[in-house]
Each structure stands twice: as structure tokens, then as C-alpha cells.
Amino acid sequence: MSAQKGKDLLVRAGNGSGGFVAVAGLRARQIAFNAETVDVTNADSAGRWRELLAGAGVRRAAISGSGVFRDEASDLRLRQLFFEGLIETFQIVVPSFGTLEGPFQIASLEYRGDHAGEVTFDMSLDSAGALSFTAL
């Protein structure tokens, strides 16, 4: 994969009726994949090297972003998802790589504003089930 423009990474939230809507004016985005390990090292482990149990740990994805709300509808949708504690399908599109899709819950939603600037927000999403990946 060649170098990509950061602005082309897109986060879309389910709109509640089967479609998706781009999440506001995200200026910065990050995707993190994590997998817990299960240590099964025992007295018989060769050379006392740590051994891990394949496929046994909990896997998760975390998405974070910050930006400026571009319209009332995207702001309303994210607030609704957060305050109602809803789990919604999100899509994360990485150009020339693929699309990650699955259930996420908004773990944090923060607003801030400078005296001489626009209101901005930060949000964090945590995966809430199995995710799918479709390569481009």
C-alpha cells in the first residue's frame, strides 16, 4: 500500500435505518486493534519460555477521532447514540486498503471550545461484537 492522505480515512455511523452517515468533520482519526493473550506457560515449557494459547484472547478494536461538527444531524446522531447507550454499526473506510464494519459503542464524547475558535469534539468508539473486513 502506498502512502495515503489522512483525510481520506472515513468513519461512518449507522443512521438507524440501514444506511450510513459520515461522522461529522473529523480532522484526526485513529484505529487500534488489540488482542489479549492467554499465558499457558508451565513447568514443562521448553527452556521456561512463555507459551501462549492461540486464538484464546479477547480481541477488540478502538476508534478515536476529533473534529468539528459539520451539521446538526451528525451531532444529533452521535449524542443520541451516546446518551442512549446504543450499539450501532459503524464503517471505517481506509482507501486502497479496505472497509472495517461492525458494532461499536461510543465510549466517550467530549466537547471543547476556545474563545476565538470553533467548538470541537473528541470521540472514542469500542467494538461491541464481531467485526468484518472487506479488502479493496
OpenMM code with the backbone's topology and positions (N, CA, C; nanometers):
from openmm import Vec3, app, unit

residues = "MET SER ALA GLN LYS GLY LYS ASP LEU LEU VAL ARG ALA GLY ASN GLY SER GLY GLY PHE VAL ALA VAL ALA GLY LEU ARG ALA ARG GLN ILE ALA PHE ASN ALA GLU THR VAL ASP VAL THR ASN ALA ASP SER ALA GLY ARG TRP ARG GLU LEU LEU ALA GLY ALA GLY VAL ARG ARG ALA ALA ILE SER GLY SER GLY VAL PHE ARG ASP GLU ALA SER ASP LEU ARG LEU ARG GLN LEU PHE PHE GLU GLY LEU ILE GLU THR PHE GLN ILE VAL VAL PRO SER PHE GLY THR LEU GLU GLY PRO PHE GLN ILE ALA SER LEU GLU TYR ARG GLY ASP HIS ALA GLY GLU VAL THR PHE ASP MET SER LEU ASP SER ALA GLY ALA LEU SER PHE THR ALA LEU".split()
positions = [
    Vec3(0.0844, -0.1168, 0.0000),
    Vec3(0.0000, 0.0000, 0.0000),
    Vec3(0.0889, 0.1230, 0.0000),
    Vec3(0.0622, 0.2161, -0.0914),
    Vec3(0.1382, 0.3397, -0.0974),
    Vec3(0.0875, 0.4373, 0.0080),
    Vec3(0.1586, 0.5479, 0.0245),
    Vec3(0.1190, 0.6490, 0.1226),
    Vec3(-0.0222, 0.6989, 0.0932),
    Vec3(-0.0981, 0.7229, 0.1994),
    Vec3(-0.2367, 0.7668, 0.1872),
    Vec3(-0.2544, 0.9010, 0.2575),
    Vec3(-0.3497, 0.9780, 0.2120),
    Vec3(-0.3844, 1.1031, 0.2781),
    Vec3(-0.4693, 1.0708, 0.4000),
    Vec3(-0.4341, 1.1263, 0.5147),
    Vec3(-0.5091, 1.1019, 0.6376),
    Vec3(-0.6535, 1.1452, 0.6276),
    Vec3(-0.6788, 1.2488, 0.5490),
    Vec3(-0.8163, 1.2991, 0.5373),
    Vec3(-0.9072, 1.2017, 0.4644),
    Vec3(-0.8501, 1.1036, 0.3951),
    Vec3(-0.9315, 1.0081, 0.3204),
    Vec3(-0.9825, 0.8918, 0.4046),
    Vec3(-0.9296, 0.8761, 0.5271),
    Vec3(-0.9804, 0.7726, 0.6163),
    Vec3(-1.1157, 0.8212, 0.6671),
    Vec3(-1.2187, 0.7419, 0.6456),
    Vec3(-1.3556, 0.7846, 0.6708),
    Vec3(-1.4211, 0.6986, 0.7781),
    Vec3(-1.4913, 0.7635, 0.8708),
    Vec3(-1.5687, 0.6935, 0.9731),
    Vec3(-1.7154, 0.7251, 0.9476),
    Vec3(-1.7961, 0.6195, 0.9320),
    Vec3(-1.9400, 0.6349, 0.9076),
    Vec3(-2.0173, 0.5651, 1.0190),
    Vec3(-2.1252, 0.6302, 1.0626),
    Vec3(-2.2120, 0.5723, 1.1661),
    Vec3(-2.3420, 0.5287, 1.1027),
    Vec3(-2.3988, 0.4200, 1.1538),
    Vec3(-2.5301, 0.3772, 1.1085),
    Vec3(-2.6308, 0.4874, 1.1358),
    Vec3(-2.7219, 0.5087, 1.0415),
    Vec3(-2.8192, 0.6180, 1.0572),
    Vec3(-2.9495, 0.5718, 1.1216),
    Vec3(-2.9553, 0.4457, 1.1634),
    Vec3(-3.0747, 0.3945, 1.2293),
    Vec3(-3.1765, 0.3352, 1.1347),
    Vec3(-3.1545, 0.3484, 1.0041),
    Vec3(-3.2498, 0.2922, 0.9082),
    Vec3(-3.1798, 0.2135, 0.7972),
    Vec3(-3.0654, 0.1537, 0.8301),
    Vec3(-2.9957, 0.0675, 0.7354),
    Vec3(-2.8885, 0.1341, 0.6527),
    Vec3(-2.8774, 0.2651, 0.6586),
    Vec3(-2.7746, 0.3369, 0.5829),
    Vec3(-2.6653, 0.3887, 0.6753),
    Vec3(-2.5753, 0.4659, 0.6191),
    Vec3(-2.4642, 0.5219, 0.6951),
    Vec3(-2.4521, 0.6698, 0.6663),
    Vec3(-2.3999, 0.7425, 0.7645),
    Vec3(-2.3744, 0.8846, 0.7504),
    Vec3(-2.2324, 0.9109, 0.8005),
    Vec3(-2.1576, 0.9946, 0.7263),
    Vec3(-2.0215, 1.0283, 0.7680),
    Vec3(-2.0264, 1.0979, 0.9033),
    Vec3(-1.9319, 1.0637, 0.9904),
    Vec3(-1.9281, 1.1219, 1.1239),
    Vec3(-1.8633, 1.2582, 1.1171),
    Vec3(-1.9455, 1.3594, 1.1190),
    Vec3(-1.9043, 1.4985, 1.1297),
    Vec3(-1.7763, 1.5304, 1.0531),
    Vec3(-1.7139, 1.6401, 1.0861),
    Vec3(-1.5914, 1.6823, 1.0185),
    Vec3(-1.4692, 1.6358, 1.0931),
    Vec3(-1.4454, 1.5049, 1.0916),
    Vec3(-1.3288, 1.4523, 1.1628),
    Vec3(-1.2002, 1.5032, 1.0990),
    Vec3(-1.1144, 1.5584, 1.1813),
    Vec3(-0.9860, 1.6087, 1.1326),
    Vec3(-0.8726, 1.5136, 1.1664),
    Vec3(-0.8928, 1.4322, 1.2684),
    Vec3(-0.7924, 1.3333, 1.3077),
    Vec3(-0.8647, 1.2050, 1.3444),
    Vec3(-0.8092, 1.0914, 1.3022),
    Vec3(-0.8714, 0.9629, 1.3293),
    Vec3(-0.7631, 0.8600, 1.3587),
    Vec3(-0.8011, 0.7614, 1.4389),
    Vec3(-0.7067, 0.6553, 1.4725),
    Vec3(-0.7825, 0.5254, 1.4923),
    Vec3(-0.7233, 0.4163, 1.4443),
    Vec3(-0.7793, 0.2827, 1.4619),
    Vec3(-0.6753, 0.1999, 1.5368),
    Vec3(-0.7188, 0.1301, 1.6405),
    Vec3(-0.6278, 0.0435, 1.7154),
    Vec3(-0.6919, -0.0940, 1.7298),
    Vec3(-0.6145, -0.1977, 1.7002),
    Vec3(-0.6592, -0.3347, 1.7183),
    Vec3(-0.5783, -0.3943, 1.8334),
    Vec3(-0.6461, -0.4629, 1.9235),
    Vec3(-0.5792, -0.5224, 2.0386),
    Vec3(-0.6282, -0.6651, 2.0585),
    Vec3(-0.5391, -0.7478, 2.1083),
    Vec3(-0.5761, -0.8858, 2.1425),
    Vec3(-0.5069, -0.9215, 2.2733),
    Vec3(-0.5848, -0.9601, 2.3716),
    Vec3(-0.5268, -1.0065, 2.4964),
    Vec3(-0.4662, -1.1443, 2.4728),
    Vec3(-0.3632, -1.1725, 2.5460),
    Vec3(-0.3002, -1.3036, 2.5341),
    Vec3(-0.3365, -1.3886, 2.6548),
    Vec3(-0.3342, -1.5203, 2.6349),
    Vec3(-0.3591, -1.6147, 2.7439),
    Vec3(-0.2304, -1.6937, 2.7646),
    Vec3(-0.1679, -1.6702, 2.8776),
    Vec3(-0.0401, -1.7333, 2.9098),
    Vec3(-0.0655, -1.8751, 2.9622),
    Vec3(-0.0088, -1.9756, 2.8944),
    Vec3(-0.0229, -2.1151, 2.9371),
    Vec3(0.1122, -2.1775, 2.9711),
    Vec3(0.2079, -2.0909, 3.0059),
    Vec3(0.3406, -2.1389, 3.0434),
    Vec3(0.3291, -2.2265, 3.1679),
    Vec3(0.4041, -2.3355, 3.1679),
    Vec3(0.4013, -2.4263, 3.2831),
    Vec3(0.5406, -2.4832, 3.3066),
    Vec3(0.5535, -2.5713, 3.4032),
    Vec3(0.6836, -2.6289, 3.4398),
    Vec3(0.7468, -2.7065, 3.3251),
    Vec3(0.6650, -2.7539, 3.2306),
    Vec3(0.7181, -2.8310, 3.1174),
    Vec3(0.7496, -2.7439, 2.9957),
    Vec3(0.7315, -2.6151, 3.0040),
    Vec3(0.7584, -2.5261, 2.8895),
    Vec3(0.9071, -2.5286, 2.8565),
    Vec3(0.9383, -2.5487, 2.7291),
    Vec3(1.0769, -2.5608, 2.6840),
    Vec3(1.1570, -2.4373, 2.7223),
    Vec3(1.2647, -2.4589, 2.8002),
    Vec3(1.3540, -2.3502, 2.8388),
    Vec3(1.2866, -2.2415, 2.9210),
    Vec3(1.1696, -2.2731, 2.9746),
    Vec3(1.0898, -2.1778, 3.0525),
    Vec3(1.0487, -2.0552, 2.9705),
    Vec3(1.0409, -2.0755, 2.8417),
    Vec3(0.9908, -1.9678, 2.7560),
    Vec3(0.8399, -1.9594, 2.7691),
    Vec3(0.7924, -1.8413, 2.7650),
    Vec3(0.6478, -1.8206, 2.7755),
    Vec3(0.5766, -1.8853, 2.6575),
    Vec3(0.4623, -1.9470, 2.6855),
    Vec3(0.3786, -2.0065, 2.5823),
    Vec3(0.2423, -1.9391, 2.5872),
    Vec3(0.1864, -1.9156, 2.4694),
    Vec3(0.0553, -1.8526, 2.4592),
    Vec3(-0.0429, -1.9474, 2.3932),
    Vec3(-0.1673, -1.9366, 2.4325),
    Vec3(-0.2731, -2.0181, 2.3744),
    Vec3(-0.3298, -1.9434, 2.2542),
    Vec3(-0.3138, -2.0003, 2.1367),
    Vec3(-0.3572, -1.9348, 2.0129),
    Vec3(-0.5085, -1.9170, 2.0086),
    Vec3(-0.5521, -1.8001, 1.9677),
    Vec3(-0.6937, -1.7737, 1.9457),
    Vec3(-0.7795, -1.7651, 2.0699),
    Vec3(-0.7192, -1.7576, 2.1894),
    Vec3(-0.7986, -1.7631, 2.3120),
    Vec3(-0.8259, -1.6264, 2.3735),
    Vec3(-0.7509, -1.5253, 2.3379),
    Vec3(-0.7670, -1.3942, 2.3999),
    Vec3(-0.8830, -1.3151, 2.3427),
    Vec3(-0.9221, -1.2127, 2.4158),
    Vec3(-1.0288, -1.1227, 2.3712),
    Vec3(-0.9711, -1.0243, 2.2706),
    Vec3(-1.0376, -1.0117, 2.1570),
    Vec3(-0.9948, -0.9161, 2.0547),
    Vec3(-1.0873, -0.7955, 2.0595),
    Vec3(-1.0323, -0.6779, 2.0296),
    Vec3(-1.1132, -0.5573, 2.0279),
    Vec3(-1.0530, -0.4557, 1.9335),
    Vec3(-1.1373, -0.3658, 1.8916),
    Vec3(-1.0930, -0.2534, 1.8084),
    Vec3(-1.1396, -0.1258, 1.8762),
    Vec3(-1.0585, -0.0243, 1.8679),
    Vec3(-1.0937, 0.1059, 1.9230),
    Vec3(-1.0717, 0.2110, 1.8144),
    Vec3(-1.1680, 0.2969, 1.7990),
    Vec3(-1.1610, 0.4047, 1.7007),
    Vec3(-1.1685, 0.5347, 1.7790),
    Vec3(-1.0855, 0.6294, 1.7434),
    Vec3(-1.0954, 0.7602, 1.8068),
    Vec3(-1.0824, 0.8667, 1.6990),
    Vec3(-1.1397, 0.9810, 1.7277),
    Vec3(-1.1328, 1.0895, 1.6314),
    Vec3(-1.1652, 1.2212, 1.6972),
    Vec3(-1.1263, 1.3274, 1.6300),
    Vec3(-1.1589, 1.4609, 1.6776),
    Vec3(-1.1871, 1.5486, 1.5575),
    Vec3(-1.2686, 1.6492, 1.5784),
    Vec3(-1.3009, 1.7368, 1.4678),
    Vec3(-1.4059, 1.8392, 1.5030),
    Vec3(-1.4762, 1.8828, 1.3998),
    Vec3(-1.5781, 1.9862, 1.4113),
    Vec3(-1.7061, 1.9301, 1.3521),
    Vec3(-1.8183, 1.9461, 1.4222),
    Vec3(-1.9439, 1.9003, 1.3656),
    Vec3(-1.9771, 1.9853, 1.2443),
    Vec3(-2.0091, 1.9189, 1.1338),
    Vec3(-2.0373, 1.9926, 1.0109),
    Vec3(-2.1849, 2.0237, 0.9940),
    Vec3(-2.2692, 1.9532, 1.0686),
    Vec3(-2.4124, 1.9812, 1.0604),
    Vec3(-2.4823, 1.9315, 1.1852),
    Vec3(-2.6050, 1.9761, 1.2038),
    Vec3(-2.6827, 1.9393, 1.3216),
    Vec3(-2.7157, 1.7904, 1.3249),
    Vec3(-2.7382, 1.7303, 1.2084),
    Vec3(-2.7786, 1.5895, 1.2022),
    Vec3(-2.6698, 1.4966, 1.2554),
    Vec3(-2.5429, 1.5200, 1.2167),
    Vec3(-2.4357, 1.4312, 1.2639),
    Vec3(-2.4126, 1.4494, 1.4140),
    Vec3(-2.4221, 1.5722, 1.4623),
    Vec3(-2.4097, 1.5986, 1.6057),
    Vec3(-2.5214, 1.5278, 1.6817),
    Vec3(-2.6439, 1.5417, 1.6339),
    Vec3(-2.7596, 1.4787, 1.6969),
    Vec3(-2.7455, 1.3272, 1.7013),
    Vec3(-2.7003, 1.2662, 1.5917),
    Vec3(-2.6878, 1.1200, 1.5853),
    Vec3(-2.5859, 1.0695, 1.6876),
    Vec3(-2.4706, 1.1338, 1.6962),
    Vec3(-2.3695, 1.0884, 1.7923),
    Vec3(-2.4159, 1.1087, 1.9360),
    Vec3(-2.4791, 1.2214, 1.9651),
    Vec3(-2.5320, 1.2435, 2.1002),
    Vec3(-2.6373, 1.1395, 2.1350),
    Vec3(-2.7244, 1.1084, 2.0400),
    Vec3(-2.8286, 1.0079, 2.0632),
    Vec3(-2.7655, 0.8726, 2.0953),
    Vec3(-2.6662, 0.8321, 2.0153),
    Vec3(-2.6004, 0.7032, 2.0384),
    Vec3(-2.5345, 0.7000, 2.1760),
    Vec3(-2.4711, 0.8116, 2.2140),
    Vec3(-2.4028, 0.8149, 2.3439),
    Vec3(-2.5010, 0.8141, 2.4605),
    Vec3(-2.5947, 0.9077, 2.4620),
    Vec3(-2.6831, 0.9218, 2.5783),
    Vec3(-2.7796, 0.8047, 2.5949),
    Vec3(-2.8128, 0.7375, 2.4877),
    Vec3(-2.8994, 0.6202, 2.4987),
    Vec3(-2.8187, 0.4917, 2.5167),
    Vec3(-2.6858, 0.5031, 2.5130),
    Vec3(-2.6001, 0.3866, 2.5322),
    Vec3(-2.6163, 0.2823, 2.4229),
    Vec3(-2.6523, 0.3276, 2.3032),
    Vec3(-2.6801, 0.2351, 2.1935),
    Vec3(-2.5532, 0.1795, 2.1307),
    Vec3(-2.5655, 0.0601, 2.0803),
    Vec3(-2.4607, -0.0011, 1.9991),
    Vec3(-2.5085, 0.0093, 1.8555),
    Vec3(-2.4240, 0.0659, 1.7699),
    Vec3(-2.4611, 0.0903, 1.6307),
    Vec3(-2.3514, 0.0369, 1.5393),
    Vec3(-2.3893, 0.0021, 1.4186),
    Vec3(-2.2917, -0.0417, 1.3197),
    Vec3(-2.2181, 0.0805, 1.2656),
    Vec3(-2.0870, 0.0706, 1.2646),
    Vec3(-2.0023, 0.1754, 1.2083),
    Vec3(-1.9205, 0.1138, 1.0948),
    Vec3(-1.8829, 0.1970, 1.0003),
    Vec3(-1.7918, 0.1586, 0.8925),
    Vec3(-1.6691, 0.2473, 0.9008),
    Vec3(-1.5519, 0.1872, 0.8862),
    Vec3(-1.4285, 0.2629, 0.8795),
    Vec3(-1.3662, 0.2282, 0.7454),
    Vec3(-1.3556, 0.3278, 0.6595),
    Vec3(-1.3071, 0.3075, 0.5238),
    Vec3(-1.1638, 0.3586, 0.5140),
    Vec3(-1.0717, 0.2685, 0.4811),
    Vec3(-0.9322, 0.3042, 0.4609),
    Vec3(-0.9055, 0.2913, 0.3108),
    Vec3(-0.8893, 0.4029, 0.2399),
    Vec3(-0.8715, 0.3973, 0.0945),
    Vec3(-0.7550, 0.3072, 0.0537),
    Vec3(-0.7734, 0.2364, -0.0548),
    Vec3(-0.6734, 0.1449, -0.1103),
    Vec3(-0.6383, 0.0306, -0.0157),
    Vec3(-0.7182, 0.0100, 0.0891),
    Vec3(-0.6924, -0.0973, 0.1845),
    Vec3(-0.8181, -0.1802, 0.2055),
    Vec3(-0.9256, -0.1161, 0.2543),
    Vec3(-1.0490, -0.1896, 0.2749),
    Vec3(-1.1427, -0.1202, 0.3711),
    Vec3(-1.2495, -0.1921, 0.4062),
    Vec3(-1.3523, -0.1389, 0.4949),
    Vec3(-1.3712, -0.2317, 0.6142),
    Vec3(-1.3654, -0.1737, 0.7328),
    Vec3(-1.3920, -0.2436, 0.8570),
    Vec3(-1.5345, -0.2078, 0.8971),
    Vec3(-1.6148, -0.3074, 0.9324),
    Vec3(-1.7544, -0.2803, 0.9678),
    Vec3(-1.7971, -0.3693, 1.0831),
    Vec3(-1.8769, -0.3117, 1.1727),
    Vec3(-1.9297, -0.3900, 1.2829),
    Vec3(-1.9878, -0.3016, 1.3910),
    Vec3(-2.0337, -0.3651, 1.4995),
    Vec3(-2.0981, -0.2917, 1.6079),
    Vec3(-1.9959, -0.2218, 1.6985),
    Vec3(-2.0257, -0.0961, 1.7289),
    Vec3(-1.9419, -0.0172, 1.8186),
    Vec3(-2.0320, 0.0592, 1.9145),
    Vec3(-1.9763, 0.0930, 2.0293),
    Vec3(-2.0446, 0.1797, 2.1241),
    Vec3(-1.9560, 0.3008, 2.1493),
    Vec3(-2.0173, 0.4177, 2.1604),
    Vec3(-1.9406, 0.5386, 2.1898),
    Vec3(-1.9008, 0.5338, 2.3369),
    Vec3(-1.7707, 0.5246, 2.3617),
    Vec3(-1.7191, 0.5147, 2.4979),
    Vec3(-1.6986, 0.6527, 2.5592),
    Vec3(-1.6679, 0.7516, 2.4757),
    Vec3(-1.6552, 0.8880, 2.5264),
    Vec3(-1.6882, 0.9865, 2.4153),
    Vec3(-1.7446, 1.0986, 2.4561),
    Vec3(-1.7805, 1.2071, 2.3647),
    Vec3(-1.7534, 1.3366, 2.4402),
    Vec3(-1.6548, 1.4105, 2.3942),
    Vec3(-1.6112, 1.5313, 2.4645),
    Vec3(-1.6225, 1.6523, 2.3718),
    Vec3(-1.6666, 1.7626, 2.4283),
    Vec3(-1.6768, 1.8890, 2.3536),
    Vec3(-1.5833, 1.9896, 2.4172),
    Vec3(-1.5287, 2.0785, 2.3340),
    Vec3(-1.4464, 2.1870, 2.3869),
    Vec3(-1.4495, 2.3035, 2.2885),
    Vec3(-1.4178, 2.4190, 2.3380),
    Vec3(-1.4157, 2.5368, 2.2531),
    Vec3(-1.3207, 2.6414, 2.3057),
    Vec3(-1.2477, 2.7018, 2.2153),
    Vec3(-1.1608, 2.8135, 2.2503),
    Vec3(-1.2382, 2.9427, 2.2303),
    Vec3(-1.1990, 3.0435, 2.3044),
    Vec3(-1.2691, 3.1718, 2.2989),
    Vec3(-1.2790, 3.2254, 2.1549),
    Vec3(-1.1744, 3.2146, 2.0797),
    Vec3(-1.1722, 3.2703, 1.9446),
    Vec3(-1.1769, 3.1617, 1.8369),
    Vec3(-1.2345, 3.0465, 1.8691),
    Vec3(-1.2367, 2.9373, 1.7721),
    Vec3(-1.3693, 2.8643, 1.7723),
    Vec3(-1.3746, 2.7594, 1.6931),
    Vec3(-1.4965, 2.6797, 1.6802),
    Vec3(-1.5074, 2.5766, 1.7915),
    Vec3(-1.6268, 2.5236, 1.8116),
    Vec3(-1.6474, 2.4141, 1.9058),
    Vec3(-1.5969, 2.2870, 1.8380),
    Vec3(-1.5175, 2.2104, 1.9084),
    Vec3(-1.4644, 2.0852, 1.8558),
    Vec3(-1.5085, 1.9712, 1.9465),
    Vec3(-1.4880, 1.8491, 1.8994),
    Vec3(-1.5252, 1.7322, 1.9786),
    Vec3(-1.4211, 1.6233, 1.9622),
    Vec3(-1.4167, 1.5355, 2.0612),
    Vec3(-1.3368, 1.4137, 2.0582),
    Vec3(-1.4313, 1.2993, 2.0883),
    Vec3(-1.4122, 1.1870, 2.0206),
    Vec3(-1.4947, 1.0703, 2.0493),
    Vec3(-1.4096, 0.9459, 2.0454),
    Vec3(-1.4522, 0.8463, 2.1217),
    Vec3(-1.3871, 0.7158, 2.1229),
    Vec3(-1.4948, 0.6098, 2.1073),
    Vec3(-1.4674, 0.5129, 2.0206),
    Vec3(-1.5584, 0.4011, 1.9977),
    Vec3(-1.4888, 0.2725, 2.0389),
    Vec3(-1.5625, 0.1819, 2.1023),
    Vec3(-1.5102, 0.0495, 2.1352),
    Vec3(-1.5957, -0.0547, 2.0647),
    Vec3(-1.5304, -0.1553, 2.0075),
    Vec3(-1.6041, -0.2608, 1.9384),
    Vec3(-1.6927, -0.3342, 2.0368),
    Vec3(-1.8085, -0.3792, 1.9868),
    Vec3(-1.9078, -0.4439, 2.0726),
    Vec3(-1.9549, -0.5762, 2.0135),
    Vec3(-1.8712, -0.6386, 1.9338),
    Vec3(-1.9068, -0.7645, 1.8705),
    Vec3(-1.8085, -0.7949, 1.7588),
    Vec3(-1.8426, -0.8953, 1.6790),
    Vec3(-1.7563, -0.9381, 1.5691),
    Vec3(-1.7497, -0.8314, 1.4603),
    Vec3(-1.6302, -0.8092, 1.4092),
    Vec3(-1.6081, -0.7126, 1.3008),
    Vec3(-1.5757, -0.7872, 1.1726),
    Vec3(-1.6117, -0.7262, 1.0614),
    Vec3(-1.5765, -0.7837, 0.9319),
    Vec3(-1.4839, -0.6877, 0.8603),
    Vec3(-1.4001, -0.7427, 0.7739),
    Vec3(-1.3092, -0.6621, 0.6941),
    Vec3(-1.3252, -0.7025, 0.5490),
    Vec3(-1.3457, -0.6036, 0.4637),
    Vec3(-1.3558, -0.6265, 0.3203),
    Vec3(-1.2421, -0.5538, 0.2529),
    Vec3(-1.1494, -0.6273, 0.1929),
    Vec3(-1.0344, -0.5673, 0.1252),
    Vec3(-1.0786, -0.5052, -0.0069),
    Vec3(-1.0123, -0.3987, -0.0437),
    Vec3(-1.0398, -0.3357, -0.1741),
    Vec3(-0.9542, -0.3964, -0.2820),
] * unit.nanometer
topology = app.Topology()
chain = topology.addChain("A")
for resn in residues:
    res = topology.addResidue(resn, chain)
    for name in ("N", "CA", "C"):
        topology.addAtom(name, app.Element.getBySymbol(name[0]), res)
